[in-house]
Amino acid sequence: MARRPDPPDDDDVPSRPRATNGRVEAAAPEPDDDSPRPKPLSELSDKGLLKRLFRYTEEYQMLAGDPSPAAVSRRVELTRTMRAVQAVRDAREPLVEVTVPRSVTGEPFTLGPNVYPPGVYHVRASIAQYLLWLISEGRRIEMNRLKATNREIEFGTIGSRAKMVKISRGDVDDDWANR
């Protein structure tokens, strides 16, 4: 089963020959067929990598129900290619520092196979974004739960000091007036 070549996009144009020390390196000979040679993954822009990843994912999903040996081998090839594209995208992503607090339940935060107990971590920006979202959602859910049960929310030392200042000023609610 012959595979149709990927349609060229803006990032798939062949690279120009490079000039070194006043001379131009010879470009590799063109293949005999008229199919365009794709650029290496490292030369693609972020947008080009994303386009390829979406294209390969779509093709993989289309082949998912086909049990033929050709489809299985193509799915294996697509899996390897998608991993390579994702590896290039990950390598370009900046590392950021994230301080993970203790979760409300006491359990560490888990993203796939990675477990993040309280501490400081250097992770990729996309992982940090998702991890920070998990932290904020956990806090939001816990605050809503405490408000729903009319329980007192503990804000630590600063919260207790603010509460004492409020009592000493006489800015008390009916809840504090009878104590």
C-alpha positions as a LaTeX table, in Angstrom:
\begin{tabular}{lrrr}
\hline
Residue & $x$ (\AA) & $y$ (\AA) & $z$ (\AA) \\
\hline
Met1 & 0.00 & 0.00 & 0.00 \\
Ala2 & 1.69 & 3.19 & $-1.19$ \\
Arg3 & 1.46 & 6.12 & 1.14 \\
Arg4 & 0.46 & 9.48 & $-0.21$ \\
Pro5 & 3.06 & 12.16 & 0.65 \\
Asp6 & 2.10 & 14.86 & 3.09 \\
Pro7 & 0.88 & 18.04 & 1.43 \\
Pro8 & 3.50 & 20.77 & 1.69 \\
Asp9 & 2.81 & 23.71 & 3.95 \\
Asp10 & 4.76 & 26.89 & 4.59 \\
Asp11 & 7.33 & 25.15 & 6.74 \\
Asp12 & 7.94 & 22.25 & 4.38 \\
Val13 & 9.80 & 24.20 & 1.68 \\
Pro14 & 13.28 & 22.79 & 1.18 \\
Ser15 & 15.99 & 24.70 & 2.96 \\
Arg16 & 18.44 & 26.82 & 0.97 \\
Pro17 & 22.04 & 25.74 & 0.55 \\
Arg18 & 24.25 & 27.29 & 3.23 \\
Ala19 & 27.29 & 29.39 & 2.42 \\
Thr20 & 30.44 & 28.62 & 4.40 \\
Asn21 & 33.72 & 30.47 & 3.92 \\
Gly22 & 32.62 & 32.03 & 0.65 \\
Arg23 & 31.50 & 28.83 & $-1.00$ \\
Val24 & 28.08 & 27.28 & $-1.19$ \\
Glu25 & 27.58 & 23.73 & 0.01 \\
Ala26 & 26.11 & 21.46 & $-2.58$ \\
Ala27 & 22.56 & 20.52 & $-1.85$ \\
Ala28 & 21.73 & 16.85 & $-1.62$ \\
Pro29 & 20.56 & 15.41 & $-4.92$ \\
Glu30 & 16.83 & 15.51 & $-5.42$ \\
Pro31 & 14.99 & 12.20 & $-5.32$ \\
Asp32 & 13.82 & 10.80 & $-8.64$ \\
Asp33 & 10.13 & 11.15 & $-7.81$ \\
Asp34 & 8.45 & 14.53 & $-7.73$ \\
Ser35 & 7.43 & 14.36 & $-4.05$ \\
Pro36 & 8.72 & 17.28 & $-1.99$ \\
Arg37 & 11.19 & 16.42 & 0.74 \\
Pro38 & 10.00 & 17.58 & 4.15 \\
Lys39 & 12.28 & 19.71 & 6.29 \\
Pro40 & 13.88 & 18.15 & 9.34 \\
Leu41 & 11.82 & 18.69 & 12.48 \\
Ser42 & 14.48 & 20.90 & 14.06 \\
Glu43 & 14.13 & 23.44 & 11.22 \\
Leu44 & 10.34 & 23.78 & 11.50 \\
Ser45 & 8.69 & 26.65 & 13.30 \\
Asp46 & 6.46 & 26.02 & 16.32 \\
Lys47 & 3.42 & 26.52 & 14.10 \\
Gly48 & 4.76 & 24.01 & 11.56 \\
Leu49 & 5.39 & 21.45 & 14.29 \\
Leu50 & 1.86 & 21.89 & 15.59 \\
Lys51 & 0.44 & 21.52 & 12.07 \\
Arg52 & 2.33 & 18.27 & 11.58 \\
Leu53 & 1.28 & 16.95 & 14.97 \\
Phe54 & $-2.38$ & 17.65 & 14.21 \\
Arg55 & $-2.07$ & 16.10 & 10.75 \\
Tyr56 & $-0.43$ & 12.94 & 12.09 \\
Thr57 & $-2.95$ & 12.66 & 14.93 \\
Glu58 & $-5.84$ & 12.91 & 12.48 \\
Glu59 & $-4.33$ & 10.23 & 10.25 \\
Tyr60 & $-3.73$ & 7.98 & 13.27 \\
Gln61 & $-7.37$ & 8.34 & 14.34 \\
Met62 & $-8.58$ & 7.54 & 10.83 \\
Leu63 & $-6.53$ & 4.33 & 10.81 \\
Ala64 & $-7.63$ & 3.28 & 14.32 \\
Gly65 & $-10.37$ & 0.90 & 13.15 \\
Asp66 & $-8.38$ & $-0.73$ & 10.34 \\
Pro67 & $-6.86$ & $-4.09$ & 11.41 \\
Ser68 & $-4.83$ & $-4.63$ & 8.22 \\
Pro69 & $-1.05$ & $-5.09$ & 8.57 \\
Ala70 & $-0.37$ & $-1.99$ & 6.45 \\
Ala71 & $-2.54$ & 0.16 & 8.76 \\
Val72 & $-0.90$ & $-1.28$ & 11.87 \\
Ser73 & 2.59 & $-0.55$ & 10.53 \\
Arg74 & 1.53 & 2.98 & 9.53 \\
Arg75 & 0.13 & 3.57 & 13.02 \\
Val76 & 3.45 & 2.46 & 14.51 \\
Glu77 & 5.28 & 4.83 & 12.15 \\
Leu78 & 2.90 & 7.68 & 13.05 \\
Thr79 & 3.37 & 7.03 & 16.77 \\
Arg80 & 7.14 & 7.32 & 16.42 \\
Thr81 & 6.83 & 10.47 & 14.33 \\
Met82 & 4.40 & 12.10 & 16.78 \\
Arg83 & 6.77 & 11.32 & 19.67 \\
Ala84 & 9.64 & 12.93 & 17.75 \\
Val85 & 7.57 & 16.04 & 16.98 \\
Gln86 & 6.49 & 16.32 & 20.63 \\
Ala87 & 10.10 & 15.88 & 21.78 \\
Val88 & 11.17 & 18.83 & 19.60 \\
Arg89 & 8.28 & 20.94 & 20.91 \\
Asp90 & 9.18 & 20.04 & 24.51 \\
Ala91 & 12.85 & 20.89 & 23.96 \\
Arg92 & 11.89 & 24.38 & 22.79 \\
Glu93 & 9.64 & 25.06 & 25.76 \\
Pro94 & 11.22 & 27.09 & 28.59 \\
Leu95 & 11.80 & 25.67 & 32.06 \\
Val96 & 10.05 & 27.50 & 34.90 \\
Glu97 & 10.21 & 27.18 & 38.66 \\
Val98 & 7.01 & 26.19 & 40.47 \\
Thr99 & 6.49 & 26.03 & 44.22 \\
Val100 & 3.93 & 23.33 & 44.95 \\
Pro101 & 2.10 & 23.83 & 48.26 \\
Arg102 & 0.50 & 21.12 & 50.37 \\
Ser103 & $-2.79$ & 20.10 & 48.78 \\
Val104 & $-6.04$ & 20.48 & 50.66 \\
Thr105 & $-6.44$ & 16.72 & 50.98 \\
Gly106 & $-2.79$ & 16.14 & 51.84 \\
Glu107 & $-2.25$ & 14.04 & 48.73 \\
Pro108 & 0.50 & 15.03 & 46.27 \\
Phe109 & $-0.50$ & 16.47 & 42.90 \\
Thr110 & $-0.27$ & 13.91 & 40.09 \\
Leu111 & 0.17 & 14.64 & 36.38 \\
Gly112 & 0.37 & 11.42 & 34.41 \\
Pro113 & 3.23 & 9.35 & 35.81 \\
Asn114 & 4.76 & 12.33 & 37.65 \\
Val115 & 3.94 & 12.99 & 41.31 \\
Tyr116 & 4.48 & 16.44 & 42.82 \\
Pro117 & 4.54 & 16.52 & 46.65 \\
Pro118 & 5.05 & 19.95 & 48.29 \\
Gly119 & 8.30 & 21.56 & 47.22 \\
Val120 & 10.03 & 23.53 & 44.46 \\
Tyr121 & 10.21 & 22.06 & 40.96 \\
His122 & 11.74 & 23.11 & 37.64 \\
Val123 & 9.31 & 21.98 & 34.94 \\
Arg124 & 8.31 & 22.90 & 31.39 \\
Ala125 & 5.97 & 25.87 & 31.05 \\
Ser126 & 2.98 & 23.80 & 29.90 \\
Ile127 & 3.36 & 21.40 & 32.83 \\
Ala128 & 3.66 & 24.37 & 35.20 \\
Gln129 & 0.52 & 25.93 & 33.76 \\
Tyr130 & $-1.49$ & 22.75 & 34.28 \\
Leu131 & $-0.01$ & 22.15 & 37.74 \\
Leu132 & $-0.87$ & 25.69 & 38.86 \\
Trp133 & $-4.39$ & 25.22 & 37.50 \\
Leu134 & $-4.75$ & 22.03 & 39.57 \\
Ile135 & $-3.57$ & 23.87 & 42.69 \\
Ser136 & $-5.98$ & 26.78 & 42.20 \\
Glu137 & $-8.93$ & 24.47 & 41.42 \\
Gly138 & $-8.25$ & 22.44 & 44.57 \\
Arg139 & $-8.22$ & 25.62 & 46.65 \\
Arg140 & $-11.36$ & 26.96 & 45.00 \\
Ile141 & $-13.27$ & 23.73 & 45.57 \\
Glu142 & $-12.17$ & 23.59 & 49.21 \\
Met143 & $-13.18$ & 27.22 & 49.83 \\
Asn144 & $-16.62$ & 26.56 & 48.31 \\
Arg145 & $-16.99$ & 23.42 & 50.44 \\
Leu146 & $-16.11$ & 25.30 & 53.62 \\
Lys147 & $-18.49$ & 28.14 & 52.76 \\
Ala148 & $-21.30$ & 25.65 & 52.07 \\
Thr149 & $-20.90$ & 23.98 & 55.47 \\
Asn150 & $-20.58$ & 27.35 & 57.29 \\
Arg151 & $-17.26$ & 26.28 & 58.73 \\
Glu152 & $-14.62$ & 28.73 & 59.78 \\
Ile153 & $-11.83$ & 29.09 & 57.27 \\
Glu154 & $-8.36$ & 29.03 & 58.81 \\
Phe155 & $-5.93$ & 31.50 & 57.29 \\
Gly156 & $-3.05$ & 30.78 & 59.67 \\
Thr157 & $-1.30$ & 33.30 & 61.92 \\
Ile158 & $-2.13$ & 36.31 & 59.76 \\
Gly159 & $-5.80$ & 35.35 & 59.71 \\
Ser160 & $-5.99$ & 34.95 & 63.49 \\
Arg161 & $-4.25$ & 38.31 & 64.04 \\
Ala162 & $-6.69$ & 40.02 & 61.69 \\
Lys163 & $-9.58$ & 38.43 & 63.57 \\
Met164 & $-8.22$ & 39.69 & 66.92 \\
Val165 & $-7.79$ & 43.22 & 65.51 \\
Lys166 & $-11.37$ & 43.15 & 64.30 \\
Ile167 & $-12.61$ & 42.10 & 67.75 \\
Ser168 & $-10.53$ & 44.75 & 69.55 \\
Arg169 & $-11.85$ & 47.52 & 67.29 \\
Gly170 & $-15.41$ & 46.58 & 68.08 \\
Asp171 & $-16.14$ & 45.67 & 64.45 \\
Val172 & $-17.78$ & 42.43 & 65.52 \\
Asp173 & $-20.59$ & 40.54 & 63.94 \\
Asp174 & $-23.43$ & 39.07 & 65.93 \\
Asp175 & $-21.47$ & 35.84 & 65.93 \\
Trp176 & $-18.66$ & 37.40 & 68.00 \\
Ala177 & $-20.78$ & 39.66 & 70.21 \\
Asn178 & $-22.04$ & 36.88 & 72.47 \\
Arg179 & $-18.66$ & 35.27 & 73.16 \\
\hline
\end{tabular}
